[in-house]
């Protein structure tokens, strides 16, 4: 969406893909949050905001994602709600940028 420049990629995957990746890559656990890091890609697992049932299951988020150039992206309103619950300066700025984007691109 070109909202801001990114330096890494956070993704969610179907459970069967998580299982495959967990056989090939180390799962790291920090503060009850599991992830698999592959270069600058972080595959988000159990404990991630994106696996919190209040935002829908990862399967639901993937199946109902926005599609750009053939790639699936979690719905922006979901990302906004997740970012609003975080307190790091980066996330606060992301909320501002997303809200600005939504305002400028509303139909």
SVG drawing of the C-alpha trace seen along z (x, -y; Angstrom):
<svg xmlns="http://www.w3.org/2000/svg" viewBox="-17 -12 36 43">
<polyline fill="none" stroke="black" stroke-width="0.4" points="0.0,0.0 3.1,-2.2 2.2,-3.5 5.8,-3.5 9.1,-1.9 9.7,1.5 12.9,3.3 11.5,6.7 8.4,8.8 6.1,10.3 3.9,13.1 1.3,15.6 0.9,19.0 -1.5,21.9 -1.0,24.4 0.4,27.1 3.0,24.7 4.0,23.7 4.5,27.4 6.7,27.8 8.7,24.7 9.2,25.8 10.9,28.9 13.4,26.9 13.9,23.8 14.3,23.1 11.2,21.7 12.1,18.9 10.0,18.0 10.0,14.7 7.4,13.5 5.0,16.4 5.3,15.5 6.6,18.0 8.1,17.2 10.4,18.5 13.0,16.1 14.3,16.7 16.5,13.8 14.5,10.7 11.2,12.6 9.5,13.4 6.8,16.1 4.4,15.3 3.2,18.1 1.4,18.8 1.2,15.7 1.4,13.2 -1.2,10.5 -2.1,12.0 -3.0,15.4 -5.2,13.7 -8.7,15.0 -10.2,11.5 -8.8,10.7 -9.9,14.0 -7.8,17.1 -4.7,16.9 -6.6,19.2 -9.5,16.7 -7.1,13.7 -5.3,15.5 -8.5,16.6 -10.0,13.2 -6.9,11.1 -6.6,8.3 -4.8,9.3 -2.2,7.1 -0.2,8.4 -1.2,12.0 0.0,11.6 -2.2,11.8 -2.1,9.0 -3.9,9.0 -6.8,6.5 -5.7,3.0 -8.4,2.5 -7.1,5.6 -3.5,4.3 -4.8,0.9 -6.6,2.6 -3.5,4.6 -1.2,1.6 -3.5,-0.5 -2.9,2.1 0.9,1.7 2.8,-1.2 6.1,-1.3 6.8,-4.6 7.0,-2.7 3.5,-1.3 2.1,-4.7 3.5,-6.2 2.1,-3.3 -1.4,-4.0 -1.1,-7.6 0.1,-6.6 -2.6,-4.0 -5.4,-6.3 -4.1,-9.0 -4.0,-6.4 -7.6,-5.3 -8.8,-8.8 -7.2,-9.7 -8.3,-6.5 -11.9,-6.2 -14.5,-5.6"/>
</svg>
